[in-house]
Amino acid sequence: MTPTLELIRAFLGWAAIFNLMLLFIWAGLFIYARGWMVKLHGRWFKLSPEVFDAMHYAGMGLYKLAIWMLLVIPYLVLRFCL
């Protein structure tokens, strides 16, 4: 079975929605439950609060960039250009 453009477009769209929701959950936890996250990660890693914040902020930025470059932009190209 060969995937059609419609199937690929639907996959990219749903994958983008799922990953953006995951990013929003991550950001929400970081904003509203930061103390709990620091305590949880502090059990495994010895991180200062500044390093913890920088790592999560950079991780969210890279994750958002990956979502846009690998899912959202290809979806928009397939949706509006083909």
Helices and strands as residue ranges (DSSP letters): H 5-32, H 34-42, H 49-67, I 68-72, H 73-80
